[in-house]
Amino acid sequence: MEPTTTATTADLTTVFARIQGMLLSQESAEAAATQLARAAQDLIGSAAGAGVSLLDDTGRRTSVAATDPRVESADAAQYELGEGPCLSAWATESLQRLEDTATDARWPEWSRTAAATGIASVLSVPVLYRERRLGAMKIYATTAGAFDDRAEHQLLLLASAAGTLLGAAQGSDAPQRLSASMQQALADRTAVETATGMLMERHATDHESARRLLIEASRQQRRPLAQIARRIAERATDPTR
């Protein structure tokens, strides 16, 4: 396994352990979201800022956390304009990647507003818990094309844990469920890395290209990345499956 992969797994373990301890001692959803935003920025080195927005069933923002004023301002503009990558991530329950606010035409007004503040690229993913859409997590960068497939996977994994943490924190069995969610998140990470290695060998390609194949399969089949990864591993050991 590549050294960078090992380092990332170690980073994820550290971040998840820190978030779990913080969230279990916090009763405020906004305080919890702030810790998650900081964790996202710390984990993904290309991110200049990060944020978490909690939304109600109509898409109205109920709570927000941001690592700096620029992120908070860009988030506020989405709800004022009614458009943007976070609203789309929440509404479609899918990852939204904006390579360059100067040229992206999906959310023209918001992109112009974000570009004026110095934000050049964005990655936003939904925060989900069971059948509920809790909100969205996002990272921003001041350079175009700052986020790659690896950053996508890191943010998706963190958002998955965030959904469980935020959704389950009020339950009486929260500590047990949170601990289980951390273990599951790390198990998912291992499954994805194993499948990536298999695809690298099968297609004689590099880590980035193999990961892209996984992500594309996840999008096309509308299945979680870890589920796709496990199916690849299972078929490798049992071709009849």
Phi, psi and omega in degrees: 000145184292147179303322181295326178293316179299317180297320181294318179299319178296319178298316180298318179300315181296314182297314181298319179297320180293315181297316182302312180297320181291315184291326180291342178258003182247135176261342183272128177296326181291321177295320178296317180297324178298317179295322179293320179298316179297321179296320179297317179293320180295321186287320186256103189299332182281354182279130175270342180195162182211161179202161174228129177244129175259132186235154175271186186294342180265357182092007178279133182289128179253338181201149181215147175223139181215149181277344178202163184300329181296318178295316180298319179294318179295322177296315181301323181297327179298317184282332175289320183271340182075025179207159178145166184296326181288318177297321179291321178298317179294314185291322184263352183056040181217157180293141177236123181240120180249114185283324185205114181294342180283340184234342183293132185253004183289321180229071191303314182293315180294319180300319178296319179296314181295318180299324181294336179268356180102001178278125184250327180218155188217145171228126182224137180227152179286150173253114187240149173220111185055242181263008185257140172265109184274331183162214182212149175243139183217154173232146181238155175223156180267001176239149180289149177060035185283341187247133180249187182297328179294319177296322177302311182296318180299315182290321177298318180294317180293320179294326177297314177295322180299320179300315179293318181297311183288323183284329186260351189300333183275350182282155181292335180259024182306314182302318180293317182291323180293318178299318179296323181294325177295315179298319180294319180299318179289325176295321178297318179300316180297318179299317181295317180293323178296313180295323178299317178298320178296317179292324177300316180289318183295319184256006180050052184232178182269176184299315183297316181293320179295318179296323180297322177298318178297313182296320180294320177296321178298318180293314183294319183271354181054044178236152178302148182303317182295326180293318177299316182299317181294324179294322178296316180295320181294320180291331179292327180269338180218089184301344182280350183279000000 
